[in-house]
Amino acid sequence: MPPVLSLIISTLFFIIYRAVMGNYVFGFLSGFLMGYSTYLAIHYAIHVFKMPKNFLKIIWEHHLTHHYREPDRAFGVSSPLWDYIFGTMPKNEWKKS
């Protein structure tokens, strides 16, 4: 996301959260933005770097299933946890032929 747009959206979140949470906004918004930044970094890495041959391979395969096999499933980028909860786990995980 472009930095200027990120700043505008973050400011809007700050205003909304400040109205709802008062001074707790400083802790909450910083955690929210760190979580979102972590999500973006993982998503970027999945698309740019070569698939690892360790436990992270599962995340890569899960995300590739979303993009190339079942676009209406496998929304979890950093974890398939929410796909289990919301019932969006893919029917067929990524399999190499």
Secondary structure, 3 states (H helix, E strand, C coil): CCHHHHHHHHHHHHHHHHHHHHHHHHHHHHHHHHHHHHHHHHHHHHHHCCCCCCCCHHHHHHHHHHHHCCCCCCCCCCCCHHHHHHCCCCCCCCCCC
